[in-house]
Amino acid sequence: MQKKRSTFLFSILCFGMAFLYIPMLLLIVYSFNYSKIVPVWGGFSTRWYGKLFESEEVWNALTLSIKIAVVNATFATILGSLAGLALVRFGRFKGRTLFGGMISAPLVMPEVITGLSLLMLFITLKEFLGWPDKRGFTTITIAHITFSMAYVAVIIQSRLTGMGISLEEAAQDLGARPLRVLGDITLPLLAPGMMAGWLLAFTLSLDDLVISSFVTGPGANTLPMLIYSRVRLGLRPDINALATIIIVTVAVGVLISGWIMLRQQKQKQRDMQMASAD
Protein backbone atom coordinates (compact mmCIF):
# COMPACT_ATOMS: atom_id res chain seq x y z
CA MET A 1 0.00 0.00 0.00
CA GLN A 2 2.82 2.37 0.91
CA LYS A 3 4.62 1.60 -2.36
CA LYS A 4 1.47 2.24 -4.42
CA ARG A 5 0.91 5.56 -2.69
CA SER A 6 4.52 6.61 -3.31
CA THR A 7 4.21 5.69 -6.99
CA PHE A 8 0.99 7.66 -7.30
CA LEU A 9 2.50 10.75 -5.63
CA PHE A 10 5.60 10.52 -7.84
CA SER A 11 3.42 10.27 -10.95
CA ILE A 12 1.42 13.35 -9.91
CA LEU A 13 4.68 15.22 -9.28
CA CYS A 14 6.03 14.29 -12.72
CA PHE A 15 2.77 15.33 -14.37
CA GLY A 16 2.78 18.69 -12.59
CA MET A 17 6.41 19.37 -13.49
CA ALA A 18 5.78 18.42 -17.13
CA PHE A 19 2.69 20.63 -17.26
CA LEU A 20 4.74 23.60 -16.03
CA TYR A 21 8.02 23.16 -17.86
CA ILE A 22 7.27 21.50 -21.21
CA PRO A 23 5.62 24.71 -22.57
CA MET A 24 8.72 26.66 -21.51
CA LEU A 25 11.00 24.18 -23.25
CA LEU A 26 8.91 24.43 -26.42
CA LEU A 27 9.11 28.21 -26.27
CA ILE A 28 12.91 28.02 -25.96
CA VAL A 29 13.15 25.60 -28.89
CA TYR A 30 10.99 27.75 -31.17
CA SER A 31 12.97 30.87 -30.29
CA PHE A 32 15.70 29.35 -32.52
CA ASN A 33 13.28 28.81 -35.41
CA TYR A 34 14.34 30.46 -38.66
CA SER A 35 10.77 30.72 -39.95
CA LYS A 36 8.63 33.79 -39.30
CA ILE A 37 5.68 31.49 -38.69
CA VAL A 38 6.18 30.19 -35.18
CA PRO A 39 4.53 26.73 -35.44
CA VAL A 40 6.40 25.91 -38.68
CA TRP A 41 9.97 24.79 -38.14
CA GLY A 42 12.26 26.39 -40.72
CA GLY A 43 15.62 25.31 -39.37
CA PHE A 44 17.92 26.34 -36.52
CA SER A 45 18.81 30.03 -36.41
CA THR A 46 19.65 32.82 -33.97
CA ARG A 47 18.35 35.56 -36.28
CA TRP A 48 15.55 36.56 -33.91
CA TYR A 49 17.97 37.20 -31.07
CA GLY A 50 19.86 39.57 -33.34
CA LYS A 51 16.64 41.38 -34.31
CA LEU A 52 15.66 41.52 -30.65
CA PHE A 53 18.88 43.22 -29.58
CA GLU A 54 18.55 45.67 -32.46
CA SER A 55 15.03 46.69 -31.38
CA GLU A 56 15.10 50.12 -29.73
CA GLU A 57 11.50 49.67 -28.61
CA VAL A 58 12.38 46.58 -26.57
CA TRP A 59 15.38 48.25 -24.93
CA ASN A 60 13.32 51.31 -24.02
CA ALA A 61 10.60 49.14 -22.48
CA LEU A 62 13.16 47.08 -20.56
CA THR A 63 14.94 50.18 -19.26
CA LEU A 64 11.67 51.77 -18.14
CA SER A 65 10.56 48.55 -16.40
CA ILE A 66 13.83 48.19 -14.50
CA LYS A 67 13.84 51.86 -13.42
CA ILE A 68 10.25 51.58 -12.18
CA ALA A 69 10.97 48.27 -10.43
CA VAL A 70 14.05 49.63 -8.59
CA VAL A 71 12.33 52.82 -7.39
CA ASN A 72 9.18 50.92 -6.49
CA ALA A 73 11.04 48.23 -4.56
CA THR A 74 13.05 50.80 -2.59
CA PHE A 75 10.11 52.96 -1.52
CA ALA A 76 7.82 49.96 -0.99
CA THR A 77 10.41 48.40 1.32
CA ILE A 78 10.77 51.61 3.34
CA LEU A 79 7.03 52.25 3.66
CA GLY A 80 6.16 48.58 4.15
CA SER A 81 8.80 48.22 6.88
CA LEU A 82 7.45 51.27 8.71
CA ALA A 83 3.90 49.90 8.44
CA GLY A 84 5.00 46.50 9.75
CA LEU A 85 6.83 48.12 12.66
CA ALA A 86 3.77 50.19 13.53
CA LEU A 87 1.48 47.17 13.52
CA VAL A 88 3.75 44.92 15.59
CA ARG A 89 5.76 47.19 17.88
CA PHE A 90 3.37 50.08 18.63
CA GLY A 91 0.79 47.97 20.45
CA ARG A 92 -2.91 48.81 20.41
CA PHE A 93 -3.24 52.37 19.13
CA LYS A 94 -6.37 54.19 17.98
CA GLY A 95 -7.25 53.27 14.41
CA ARG A 96 -4.98 50.21 14.36
CA THR A 97 -7.69 47.94 12.95
CA LEU A 98 -8.49 50.42 10.17
CA PHE A 99 -4.80 50.88 9.42
CA GLY A 100 -4.22 47.12 9.24
CA GLY A 101 -7.22 46.72 6.96
CA MET A 102 -5.99 49.44 4.63
CA ILE A 103 -2.56 47.78 4.46
CA SER A 104 -4.10 44.39 3.66
CA ALA A 105 -6.68 45.69 1.16
CA PRO A 106 -4.34 45.70 -1.90
CA LEU A 107 -3.60 42.01 -1.29
CA VAL A 108 -7.20 40.97 -1.91
CA MET A 109 -8.40 43.76 -4.19
CA PRO A 110 -8.73 42.77 -7.87
CA GLU A 111 -6.04 44.44 -9.96
CA VAL A 112 -8.67 45.85 -12.32
CA ILE A 113 -10.32 47.72 -9.44
CA THR A 114 -6.96 48.95 -8.15
CA GLY A 115 -5.90 50.16 -11.57
CA LEU A 116 -9.22 51.88 -12.25
CA SER A 117 -9.27 53.65 -8.88
CA LEU A 118 -5.69 54.89 -9.33
CA LEU A 119 -6.54 56.12 -12.81
CA MET A 120 -9.47 58.12 -11.40
CA LEU A 121 -7.15 59.52 -8.72
CA PHE A 122 -4.60 60.74 -11.26
CA ILE A 123 -7.33 62.24 -13.45
CA THR A 124 -8.75 64.11 -10.45
CA LEU A 125 -5.31 65.37 -9.40
CA LYS A 126 -4.67 66.53 -12.94
CA GLU A 127 -7.95 68.45 -13.00
CA PHE A 128 -7.54 70.23 -9.65
CA LEU A 129 -3.76 70.48 -9.22
CA GLY A 130 -2.44 70.20 -12.75
CA TRP A 131 -0.30 67.23 -11.68
CA PRO A 132 0.69 64.83 -13.10
CA ASP A 133 1.00 66.63 -16.41
CA LYS A 134 1.26 63.27 -18.17
CA ARG A 135 0.97 59.63 -17.18
CA GLY A 136 4.07 57.51 -17.43
CA PHE A 137 7.03 56.71 -15.20
CA THR A 138 5.76 58.64 -12.16
CA THR A 139 2.18 57.36 -12.19
CA ILE A 140 3.22 53.76 -12.82
CA THR A 141 5.75 53.91 -9.99
CA ILE A 142 3.23 55.35 -7.53
CA ALA A 143 0.71 52.69 -8.52
CA HIS A 144 3.25 49.90 -8.03
CA ILE A 145 4.31 51.26 -4.63
CA THR A 146 0.65 51.29 -3.58
CA PHE A 147 0.22 47.53 -3.88
CA SER A 148 3.84 46.39 -3.37
CA MET A 149 4.18 47.94 0.08
CA ALA A 150 1.33 45.73 1.31
CA TYR A 151 3.34 42.60 0.50
CA VAL A 152 6.43 44.04 2.19
CA ALA A 153 4.40 44.93 5.29
CA VAL A 154 3.18 41.33 5.60
CA ILE A 155 6.75 40.01 5.36
CA ILE A 156 8.02 42.49 7.95
CA GLN A 157 5.10 41.71 10.27
CA SER A 158 5.92 38.02 10.11
CA ARG A 159 9.62 38.65 10.69
CA LEU A 160 9.02 40.92 13.69
CA THR A 161 6.53 38.52 15.25
CA GLY A 162 8.95 35.62 14.88
CA MET A 163 12.03 37.31 16.34
CA GLY A 164 10.31 38.61 19.49
CA ILE A 165 11.33 41.64 21.56
CA SER A 166 13.76 40.14 24.09
CA LEU A 167 16.92 41.59 22.48
CA GLU A 168 15.35 45.03 22.12
CA GLU A 169 14.20 45.01 25.75
CA ALA A 170 17.67 43.91 26.87
CA ALA A 171 19.26 46.80 24.95
CA GLN A 172 16.81 49.27 26.51
CA ASP A 173 17.54 47.87 29.98
CA LEU A 174 21.23 48.57 29.35
CA GLY A 175 20.43 52.21 28.60
CA ALA A 176 20.13 52.28 24.80
CA ARG A 177 17.79 54.91 23.40
CA PRO A 178 14.94 53.83 21.06
CA LEU A 179 16.70 55.08 17.91
CA ARG A 180 19.89 53.28 18.93
CA VAL A 181 17.91 50.08 19.50
CA LEU A 182 16.28 50.49 16.10
CA GLY A 183 19.59 51.01 14.31
CA ASP A 184 21.72 48.45 16.18
CA ILE A 185 19.23 45.68 16.97
CA THR A 186 15.95 45.86 15.07
CA LEU A 187 17.12 46.78 11.57
CA PRO A 188 19.97 44.22 11.42
CA LEU A 189 17.54 41.49 12.48
CA LEU A 190 15.02 42.75 9.94
CA ALA A 191 17.58 42.88 7.10
CA PRO A 192 16.76 39.41 5.64
CA GLY A 193 13.05 40.21 5.68
CA MET A 194 13.62 43.62 4.12
CA MET A 195 15.78 42.07 1.38
CA ALA A 196 13.08 39.48 0.71
CA GLY A 197 10.47 42.25 0.58
CA TRP A 198 12.63 44.30 -1.80
CA LEU A 199 13.09 41.37 -4.17
CA LEU A 200 9.38 40.53 -4.04
CA ALA A 201 8.40 44.15 -4.75
CA PHE A 202 10.92 44.29 -7.61
CA THR A 203 9.48 41.10 -9.13
CA LEU A 204 5.86 42.23 -8.74
CA SER A 205 6.64 45.53 -10.43
CA LEU A 206 8.58 43.93 -13.27
CA ASP A 207 5.73 41.48 -13.87
CA ASP A 208 2.72 43.81 -13.57
CA LEU A 209 0.54 44.33 -16.62
CA VAL A 210 -3.02 45.15 -15.55
CA ILE A 211 -2.40 48.10 -13.22
CA SER A 212 0.31 49.54 -15.47
CA SER A 213 -2.10 49.47 -18.42
CA PHE A 214 -4.54 51.70 -16.52
CA VAL A 215 -2.11 54.33 -15.25
CA THR A 216 0.28 54.65 -18.19
CA GLY A 217 0.14 57.10 -21.08
CA PRO A 218 1.32 57.33 -24.69
CA GLY A 219 4.97 56.43 -25.19
CA ALA A 220 5.42 54.77 -21.78
CA ASN A 221 5.29 51.03 -22.36
CA THR A 222 6.71 48.64 -19.79
CA LEU A 223 8.12 45.30 -20.91
CA PRO A 224 4.99 43.24 -20.01
CA MET A 225 2.83 45.76 -21.88
CA LEU A 226 5.08 45.54 -24.93
CA ILE A 227 5.00 41.74 -24.91
CA TYR A 228 1.22 41.70 -24.54
CA SER A 229 0.68 44.22 -27.34
CA ARG A 230 2.82 42.15 -29.71
CA VAL A 231 1.32 38.79 -28.77
CA ARG A 232 -2.20 40.11 -29.40
CA LEU A 233 -1.31 40.39 -33.09
CA GLY A 234 -0.07 36.80 -33.18
CA LEU A 235 2.89 34.78 -31.98
CA ARG A 236 6.24 36.21 -33.05
CA PRO A 237 9.68 34.54 -32.90
CA ASP A 238 11.35 37.64 -31.43
CA ILE A 239 8.96 37.49 -28.47
CA ASN A 240 9.95 33.84 -28.01
CA ALA A 241 13.58 34.98 -27.95
CA LEU A 242 12.79 37.65 -25.37
CA ALA A 243 10.90 35.16 -23.20
CA THR A 244 13.81 32.71 -23.47
CA ILE A 245 16.25 35.35 -22.21
CA ILE A 246 13.94 36.08 -19.25
CA ILE A 247 13.60 32.36 -18.43
CA VAL A 248 17.37 31.80 -18.58
CA THR A 249 18.04 34.89 -16.44
CA VAL A 250 15.57 33.75 -13.77
CA ALA A 251 16.96 30.19 -13.85
CA VAL A 252 20.53 31.45 -13.39
CA GLY A 253 19.39 33.66 -10.51
CA VAL A 254 17.64 30.72 -8.82
CA LEU A 255 20.69 28.48 -9.24
CA ILE A 256 23.02 31.13 -7.79
CA SER A 257 20.67 31.69 -4.85
CA GLY A 258 20.44 27.95 -4.24
CA TRP A 259 24.23 27.62 -4.36
CA ILE A 260 24.68 30.48 -1.87
CA MET A 261 22.07 29.00 0.50
CA LEU A 262 23.72 25.57 0.25
CA ARG A 263 27.11 27.07 1.11
CA GLN A 264 25.64 28.93 4.06
CA GLN A 265 23.94 25.76 5.31
CA LYS A 266 27.17 23.76 5.05
CA GLN A 267 29.09 26.54 6.81
CA LYS A 268 26.49 26.58 9.58
CA GLN A 269 26.79 22.80 9.99
CA ARG A 270 30.57 23.06 10.18
CA ASP A 271 30.34 25.80 12.81
CA MET A 272 27.94 23.71 14.88
CA GLN A 273 30.23 20.68 14.65
CA MET A 274 33.23 22.78 15.74
CA ALA A 275 31.23 24.27 18.60
CA SER A 276 30.10 20.81 19.79
CA ALA A 277 33.67 19.49 19.51
CA ASP A 278 34.93 22.30 21.74
WOMO-V250075 format. One record per residue. N is the residue number from 1. OMEGA is omega as a letter, one per 20 degrees, with the letter a starting at -180 (NA if undefined). NEAR is the number of other ideal C-beta (glycine too) atoms within 10 Angstrom. Layout:
n: <N;N>
omega: <OMEGA;OMEGA>
near: <NEAR;NEAR>
This chain:
n: <1;2;3;4;5;6;7;8;9;10;11;12;13;14;15;16;17;18;19;20;21;22;23;24;25;26;27;28;29;30;31;32;33;34;35;36;37;38;39;40;41;42;43;44;45;46;47;48;49;50;51;52;53;54;55;56;57;58;59;60;61;62;63;64;65;66;67;68;69;70;71;72;73;74;75;76;77;78;79;80;81;82;83;84;85;86;87;88;89;90;91;92;93;94;95;96;97;98;99;100;101;102;103;104;105;106;107;108;109;110;111;112;113;114;115;116;117;118;119;120;121;122;123;124;125;126;127;128;129;130;131;132;133;134;135;136;137;138;139;140;141;142;143;144;145;146;147;148;149;150;151;152;153;154;155;156;157;158;159;160;161;162;163;164;165;166;167;168;169;170;171;172;173;174;175;176;177;178;179;180;181;182;183;184;185;186;187;188;189;190;191;192;193;194;195;196;197;198;199;200;201;202;203;204;205;206;207;208;209;210;211;212;213;214;215;216;217;218;219;220;221;222;223;224;225;226;227;228;229;230;231;232;233;234;235;236;237;238;239;240;241;242;243;244;245;246;247;248;249;250;251;252;253;254;255;256;257;258;259;260;261;262;263;264;265;266;267;268;269;270;271;272;273;274;275;276;277;278>
omega: <r;r;r;a;r;r;r;r;r;r;r;r;r;r;r;r;r;a;a;a;r;r;r;r;r;r;r;a;a;r;r;a;a;a;r;r;a;a;a;a;a;a;a;r;r;a;a;r;r;r;r;a;r;a;r;a;r;a;r;r;r;r;r;a;a;r;r;a;a;a;r;a;a;a;r;r;r;a;r;r;r;r;r;r;a;a;a;a;a;r;a;r;a;a;a;a;r;r;r;r;r;r;a;a;a;a;a;a;r;a;r;r;r;r;a;a;r;r;r;r;a;r;r;r;r;a;a;a;a;r;i;a;r;a;a;a;a;a;r;a;r;r;a;r;a;a;a;a;r;r;r;a;r;r;a;r;a;r;a;r;a;a;r;a;a;a;r;r;r;r;r;r;r;r;a;r;a;r;r;r;r;a;a;a;a;a;r;r;r;a;r;r;r;r;r;r;r;a;r;r;r;a;r;r;a;a;a;r;a;a;r;a;a;a;r;r;a;r;r;a;r;a;r;r;r;r;a;a;r;a;r;a;a;r;a;a;a;r;r;r;r;r;r;r;r;a;a;r;r;a;r;r;r;r;r;r;r;r;r;r;r;r;r;r;r;r;r;r;r;r;r;r;r;r;r;r;r;NA>
near: <5;6;7;8;9;10;10;10;10;10;10;10;10;10;10;10;10;11;9;9;11;10;10;13;11;11;17;16;13;20;23;18;21;14;13;12;12;16;8;10;13;11;8;9;14;12;14;22;18;12;14;20;13;10;15;7;10;21;13;15;21;18;11;21;22;15;14;26;23;16;18;27;24;14;18;28;27;16;18;28;25;14;21;26;18;17;21;17;13;10;8;6;9;7;8;13;9;9;15;15;9;12;21;15;12;17;11;7;14;9;16;12;10;19;22;15;14;20;18;11;15;19;12;10;13;15;8;8;8;8;10;17;9;14;19;18;17;17;23;29;20;17;27;28;24;19;23;28;26;22;19;30;28;19;23;25;22;14;20;20;12;9;16;10;14;8;15;19;12;12;18;15;8;8;7;16;10;12;8;12;18;16;12;14;19;20;13;10;16;20;11;11;22;19;12;17;27;22;14;19;28;21;15;19;28;20;13;24;14;15;25;24;19;20;25;22;15;8;9;20;22;27;24;18;20;20;19;15;12;16;12;7;7;9;13;17;23;20;21;22;25;24;17;20;16;14;16;11;10;11;11;10;11;10;10;10;11;10;10;10;10;10;10;10;10;10;10;10;10;10;10;10;10;9;8;7;6;5>
